[in-house]
């Protein structure tokens, strides 16, 4: 999340990821109304911090992210797992 290009719909710029997240939020809220614990699952990864997410997607999306997601963060000194295993 945060590296996708801006889309275009009839010459109007469109934040596709923002629209996807808003629709997933609607699904998330509806599933919470139906049965506690039967929530919809959405997973994202990003290198952006909270301030960068709000700058890129806006406050509305950032507040939805807080409600929908559990944050798992890694310290800057953590080893990059992509570089440890070579086949």
DSSP file (Angstrom, degrees, kcal/mol; ACC not computed):
  #  RESIDUE AA STRUCTURE BP1 BP2  ACC     N-H-->O    O-->H-N    N-H-->O    O-->H-N    TCO  KAPPA ALPHA  PHI   PSI    X-CA   Y-CA   Z-CA
    1    1 A X              0   0    0      0, 0.0    46,-0.5     0, 0.0    47,-0.4   0.000 360.0 360.0 360.0 130.3    0.0    0.0    0.0
    2    2 A X        +     0   0    0     44,-0.1    44,-0.1    45,-0.1     0, 0.0   0.293 360.0  72.6 111.0  -8.7    1.4    3.4   -1.0
    3    3 A X        +     0   0    0      2,-0.1     2,-0.1     0, 0.0    43,-0.0   0.401  66.6 112.9-115.1   0.1    3.2    2.5   -4.2
    4    4 A X  S    S-     0   0    0      1,-0.1     2,-0.1     3,-0.0     3,-0.1  -0.438  70.8-110.7 -74.3 146.9    0.2    1.9   -6.5
    5    5 A X        -     0   0    0     -2,-0.1     2,-0.3     1,-0.1    11,-0.3  -0.373  34.6-100.3 -72.6 156.6   -0.3    4.4   -9.3
    6    6 A X        -     0   0    0      9,-0.1     9,-0.2    10,-0.1    -1,-0.1  -0.606  41.2-136.8 -73.7 133.4   -3.2    6.8   -9.3
    7    7 A X  E     -A   14   0A   0      7,-2.4     7,-2.6    -2,-0.3     2,-0.4  -0.280   7.9-139.1 -85.0 175.9   -6.0    5.5  -11.5
    8    8 A X  E     -A   13   0A   0      5,-0.3     2,-0.5    -2,-0.1     5,-0.2  -0.994  14.5-175.5-140.9 130.5   -8.1    7.5  -14.0
    9    9 A X  E >  S-A   12   0A   0      3,-2.8     3,-1.6    -2,-0.4    -2,-0.0  -0.950  80.5 -22.5-130.2 110.7  -11.8    7.3  -14.6
   10   10 A X  T 3  S-     0   0    0     -2,-0.5    -1,-0.1     1,-0.3     3,-0.1   0.931 127.1 -52.0  51.5  50.5  -13.2    9.5  -17.4
   11   11 A X  T 3  S+     0   0    0      1,-0.2     2,-0.5    -3,-0.0    -1,-0.3   0.446 114.8 118.8  67.2   5.3  -10.2   11.8  -17.1
   12   12 A X  E <  S-A    9   0A   0     -3,-1.6    -3,-2.8     1,-0.0    -1,-0.2  -0.880  70.3-117.4-101.1 128.2  -10.7   12.2  -13.3
   13   13 A X  E     -A    8   0A   0     -2,-0.5     2,-0.4    -5,-0.2    -5,-0.3  -0.356  34.4-166.0 -61.0 140.7   -7.9   11.0  -11.1
   14   14 A X  E     -A    7   0A   0     -7,-2.6    -7,-2.4    -2,-0.0     2,-1.3  -0.995  23.5-140.4-136.6 128.5   -9.0    8.2   -8.8
   15   15 A X     >  -     0   0    0     -2,-0.4     4,-2.1     1,-0.2     5,-0.2  -0.728  24.2-175.8 -87.1  93.1   -7.3    6.8   -5.7
   16   16 A X  H  > S+     0   0    0     -2,-1.3     4,-2.5   -11,-0.3    -1,-0.2   0.909  78.9  49.9 -61.5 -46.7   -8.1    3.1   -6.4
   17   17 A X  H  > S+     0   0    0      1,-0.2     4,-2.5     2,-0.2    -1,-0.2   0.898 109.7  52.2 -62.1 -40.0   -6.6    1.8   -3.2
   18   18 A X  H  > S+     0   0    0      2,-0.2     4,-2.1     1,-0.2    -1,-0.2   0.908 110.5  47.9 -60.9 -42.3   -8.6    4.3   -1.2
   19   19 A X  H  X S+     0   0    0     -4,-2.1     4,-2.1     2,-0.2    -2,-0.2   0.891 110.9  50.9 -66.2 -39.8  -11.8    3.2   -2.9
   20   20 A X  H  X S+     0   0    0     -4,-2.5     4,-2.4     1,-0.2    -2,-0.2   0.931 110.4  49.5 -61.9 -45.4  -11.0   -0.4   -2.3
   21   21 A X  H  X S+     0   0    0     -4,-2.5     4,-2.1     1,-0.2    -2,-0.2   0.883 109.3  51.8 -63.5 -38.8  -10.4    0.2    1.4
   22   22 A X  H  X S+     0   0    0     -4,-2.1     4,-1.7     2,-0.2    -1,-0.2   0.897 111.4  46.8 -65.3 -39.0  -13.7    2.1    1.8
   23   23 A X  H  X S+     0   0    0     -4,-2.1     4,-1.7     2,-0.2    -2,-0.2   0.886 111.9  50.5 -70.1 -36.7  -15.6   -0.7    0.2
   24   24 A X  H  X S+     0   0    0     -4,-2.4     4,-2.6     1,-0.2    -2,-0.2   0.846 106.5  56.6 -66.2 -33.5  -13.8   -3.2    2.4
   25   25 A X  H  X S+     0   0    0     -4,-2.1     4,-2.8     2,-0.2    -1,-0.2   0.910 104.6  51.8 -63.3 -42.2  -14.7   -1.0    5.4
   26   26 A X  H  X S+     0   0    0     -4,-1.7     4,-2.2     2,-0.2    -2,-0.2   0.917 111.5  46.8 -59.7 -43.6  -18.4   -1.3    4.5
   27   27 A X  H  X S+     0   0    0     -4,-1.7     4,-2.4     2,-0.2    -2,-0.2   0.914 111.6  52.2 -63.3 -43.2  -18.1   -5.1    4.4
   28   28 A X  H  X S+     0   0    0     -4,-2.6     4,-1.6     1,-0.2    -2,-0.2   0.923 111.0  46.2 -58.7 -47.8  -16.2   -5.1    7.7
   29   29 A X  H  X S+     0   0    0     -4,-2.8     4,-1.4     1,-0.2    -1,-0.2   0.906 112.8  49.5 -65.2 -42.3  -18.9   -3.0    9.4
   30   30 A X  H  X S+     0   0    0     -4,-2.2     4,-1.6     1,-0.2    -1,-0.2   0.892 109.8  51.0 -64.4 -40.0  -21.8   -5.2    8.0
   31   31 A X  H  X S+     0   0    0     -4,-2.4     4,-1.9     1,-0.2     7,-0.3   0.831 107.2  54.0 -69.0 -30.0  -20.1   -8.4    9.1
   32   32 A X  H  < S+     0   0    0     -4,-1.6    -1,-0.2    -5,-0.2    -2,-0.2   0.826 107.8  51.0 -71.0 -30.6  -19.6   -6.9   12.7
   33   33 A X  H  < S+     0   0    0     -4,-1.4    -2,-0.2    -5,-0.1    -1,-0.2   0.852 110.3  49.6 -72.3 -35.1  -23.4   -6.2   12.8
   34   34 A X  H  < S-     0   0    0     -4,-1.6     2,-0.3     1,-0.3    -2,-0.2   0.960 130.2 -10.0 -71.4 -52.6  -24.3   -9.8   11.7
   35   35 A X    ><  -     0   0    0     -4,-1.9     3,-2.2    -5,-0.1    -1,-0.3  -0.938  69.4-116.6-154.1 125.1  -22.1  -11.7   14.2
   36   36 A X  T 3  S+     0   0    0     -2,-0.3    -4,-0.1     1,-0.3    -3,-0.1  -0.407 105.4  19.8 -59.0 130.0  -19.4  -10.6   16.6
   37   37 A X  T 3  S+     0   0    0     -2,-0.1    -1,-0.3     1,-0.0    -5,-0.1   0.351  96.8  99.5  90.7  -6.6  -16.2  -12.3   15.5
   38   38 A X    <   +     0   0    0     -3,-2.2    -2,-0.1    -7,-0.3    -4,-0.1  -0.086  55.0 152.8-100.5  34.7  -17.3  -13.0   11.9
   39   39 A X        -     0   0    0      1,-0.1     2,-0.2    -7,-0.1   -11,-0.1  -0.219  50.4-105.0 -69.4 153.7  -15.5  -10.0   10.6
   40   40 A X        -     0   0    0    -13,-0.2     2,-0.5   -12,-0.1    -1,-0.1  -0.514  35.3-129.8 -73.6 143.9  -14.2   -9.7    7.0
   41   41 A X        +     0   0    0     -2,-0.2     2,-0.4     2,-0.0    28,-0.1  -0.845  30.0 170.0-102.6 130.6  -10.5  -10.1    6.7
   42   42 A X        -     0   0    0     -2,-0.5     2,-0.4    26,-0.2   -21,-0.0  -0.993  11.6-165.6-136.2 130.7   -8.3   -7.6    4.7
   43   43 A X        +     0   0    0     -2,-0.4     2,-0.3    26,-0.1    -2,-0.0  -0.948  11.0 170.9-118.8 136.9   -4.5   -7.7    4.8
   44   44 A X        -     0   0    0     -2,-0.4     2,-0.4     2,-0.0    -2,-0.0  -0.968  16.4-156.1-137.5 157.4   -2.2   -5.0    3.7
   45   45 A X        +     0   0    0     -2,-0.3     2,-0.3     2,-0.0    -2,-0.0  -0.980  21.5 160.3-128.8 147.2    1.5   -4.3    3.9
   46   46 A X        -     0   0    0     -2,-0.4   -44,-0.1     2,-0.1    -2,-0.0  -0.986  41.3-146.8-159.0 155.4    3.1   -0.9    3.6
   47   47 A X  S    S+     0   0    0    -46,-0.5     2,-0.2    -2,-0.3   -45,-0.1   0.341  71.4 109.2-101.2   1.7    6.3    0.9    4.5
   48   48 A X        -     0   0    0    -47,-0.4     2,-0.1     1,-0.1    -2,-0.1  -0.517  62.9-136.9 -80.2 145.1    4.4    4.1    5.2
   49   49 A X     >  -     0   0    0     -2,-0.2     4,-2.5     1,-0.1     5,-0.2  -0.393  36.6 -91.3 -88.9 177.2    4.0    5.5    8.7
   50   50 A X  H  > S+     0   0    0      1,-0.2     4,-2.2     2,-0.2     5,-0.2   0.889 126.7  50.2 -58.9 -42.7    0.7    6.9   10.0
   51   51 A X  H  > S+     0   0    0      1,-0.2     4,-2.3     2,-0.2    -1,-0.2   0.920 111.9  47.8 -62.8 -43.8    1.5   10.5    8.9
   52   52 A X  H  > S+     0   0    0      2,-0.2     4,-2.5     1,-0.2     5,-0.2   0.878 109.8  53.0 -65.9 -38.1    2.4    9.3    5.4
   53   53 A X  H  X>S+     0   0    0     -4,-2.5     4,-3.0     2,-0.2     5,-0.5   0.925 111.1  46.3 -61.7 -44.0   -0.7    7.2    5.1
   54   54 A X  H  X5S+     0   0    0     -4,-2.2     4,-1.8     3,-0.2    -2,-0.2   0.893 112.8  49.8 -66.7 -38.6   -2.9   10.2    6.1
   55   55 A X  H  <5S+     0   0    0     -4,-2.3    -2,-0.2    -5,-0.2    -1,-0.2   0.908 118.6  38.6 -64.1 -42.0   -1.0   12.5    3.6
   56   56 A X  H  <5S+     0   0    0     -4,-2.5    -2,-0.2    -5,-0.2    -1,-0.2   0.885 134.7  18.0 -77.8 -40.7   -1.4   10.0    0.8
   57   57 A X  H  <5S-     0   0    0     -4,-3.0     4,-0.4    -5,-0.2    -3,-0.2   0.609 105.8-116.1-111.6 -16.4   -5.0    8.7    1.4
   58   58 A X     X< -     0   0    0     -4,-1.8     4,-2.0    -5,-0.5    -1,-0.2  -0.105  33.2 -73.5  97.7 162.3   -6.5   11.4    3.7
   59   59 A X  H  > S+     0   0    0      1,-0.2     4,-2.3     2,-0.2     5,-0.2   0.811 124.5  60.1 -64.0 -33.6   -7.9   11.4    7.3
   60   60 A X  H  > S+     0   0    0      2,-0.2     4,-1.6     1,-0.2    -1,-0.2   0.938 109.1  42.3 -62.5 -47.4  -11.0    9.4    6.4
   61   61 A X  H  > S+     0   0    0     -4,-0.4     4,-2.5     1,-0.2    -2,-0.2   0.918 112.4  54.6 -65.9 -43.2   -9.0    6.4    5.2
   62   62 A X  H  X S+     0   0    0     -4,-2.0     4,-1.9     1,-0.2    -2,-0.2   0.900 107.8  49.1 -59.8 -40.7   -6.6    6.6    8.1
   63   63 A X  H  X S+     0   0    0     -4,-2.3     4,-1.4     1,-0.2    -1,-0.2   0.874 110.8  50.8 -66.9 -35.6   -9.4    6.5   10.6
   64   64 A X  H  X S+     0   0    0     -4,-1.6     4,-2.4     1,-0.2     5,-0.2   0.898 107.3  54.2 -65.9 -40.0  -10.9    3.4    8.8
   65   65 A X  H  X S+     0   0    0     -4,-2.5     4,-2.3     1,-0.2    -2,-0.2   0.904 104.9  54.0 -60.4 -41.9   -7.5    1.7    8.9
   66   66 A X  H  < S+     0   0    0     -4,-1.9    -1,-0.2     1,-0.2    -2,-0.2   0.883 113.6  42.2 -59.7 -38.4   -7.3    2.2   12.6
   67   67 A X  H  < S+     0   0    0     -4,-1.4    -2,-0.2     1,-0.1    -1,-0.2   0.853 120.0  40.8 -77.3 -35.7  -10.6    0.5   13.1
   68   68 A X  H  < S+     0   0    0     -4,-2.4     2,-0.3    -5,-0.1   -26,-0.2   0.781 107.6  59.0 -86.2 -29.0  -10.1   -2.3   10.6
   69   69 A X     <  -     0   0    0     -4,-2.3     2,-0.5    -5,-0.2   -26,-0.1  -0.747  61.1-141.1-116.4 150.2   -6.6   -3.4   11.2
   70   70 A X        -     0   0    0     -2,-0.3     2,-0.4     2,-0.0    -3,-0.0  -0.918  35.2-131.1 -96.1 129.9   -4.2   -4.8   13.8
   71   71 A X        -     0   0    0     -2,-0.5     2,-0.5    -5,-0.1    -5,-0.0  -0.705  23.9-176.3 -89.0 129.3   -0.8   -3.1   13.4
   72   72 A X        -     0   0    0     -2,-0.4     2,-0.3     2,-0.0    -2,-0.0  -0.971  16.5-178.6-119.8 111.9    2.3   -5.3   13.3
   73   73 A X        -     0   0    0     -2,-0.5     2,-0.4     0, 0.0    -2,-0.0  -0.815  17.4-145.6-115.6 154.1    5.3   -3.1   13.1
   74   74 A X        -     0   0    0     -2,-0.3     2,-0.0     4,-0.1    -2,-0.0  -0.932  23.7-114.8-117.4 140.3    9.0   -3.9   12.9
   75   75 A X    >   -     0   0    0     -2,-0.4     3,-2.0     1,-0.1    -1,-0.0  -0.345  28.4-114.9 -67.3 151.1   11.8   -1.8   14.4
   76   76 A X  T 3  S+     0   0    0      1,-0.3    -1,-0.1    -2,-0.0    -2,-0.0   0.777 116.8  58.1 -60.3 -25.6   14.2   -0.2   12.0
   77   77 A X  T 3  S+     0   0    0      2,-0.1    -1,-0.3     3,-0.0     3,-0.1   0.510  80.8 115.8 -84.5  -3.1   17.0   -2.4   13.4
   78   78 A X  S <  S-     0   0    0     -3,-2.0     2,-0.1     1,-0.1    -4,-0.1  -0.377  76.2-105.6 -64.8 142.7   15.1   -5.6   12.5
   79   79 A X        -     0   0    0      1,-0.1     2,-0.8    -2,-0.1    -1,-0.1  -0.436  32.9-110.5 -68.5 142.5   16.8   -7.8    9.9
   80   80 A X    >   -     0   0    0      1,-0.2     3,-1.5    -2,-0.1     4,-0.3  -0.665  25.4-157.1 -75.4 111.1   15.2   -7.6    6.4
   81   81 A X  G >> S+     0   0    0     -2,-0.8     3,-0.8     1,-0.3     4,-0.6   0.729  86.5  66.6 -65.2 -23.4   13.6  -11.1    6.0
   82   82 A X  G 34 S+     0   0    0      1,-0.2    -1,-0.3     2,-0.1     3,-0.1   0.737 101.5  48.8 -70.0 -21.2   13.7  -10.9    2.2
   83   83 A X  G <4 S+     0   0    0     -3,-1.5    -1,-0.2     1,-0.1    -2,-0.2   0.483  95.1  73.0 -97.9  -4.0   17.5  -10.9    2.2
   84   84 A X  T <4 S+     0   0    0     -3,-0.8     2,-0.5    -4,-0.3    -2,-0.1   0.849  89.9  54.2 -83.7 -34.8   18.1  -13.9    4.6
   85   85 A X     <  -     0   0    0     -4,-0.6     2,-0.5    -3,-0.1    -1,-0.1  -0.889  58.7-179.6-110.8 122.9   17.1  -16.9    2.4
   86   86 A X              0   0    0     -2,-0.5    -3,-0.0     1,-0.1    -4,-0.0  -0.979 360.0 360.0-119.9 130.6   18.6  -17.5   -1.1
   87   87 A X              0   0    0     -2,-0.5    -1,-0.1     0, 0.0    -2,-0.0   0.431 360.0 360.0 -94.3 360.0   17.5  -20.4   -3.1
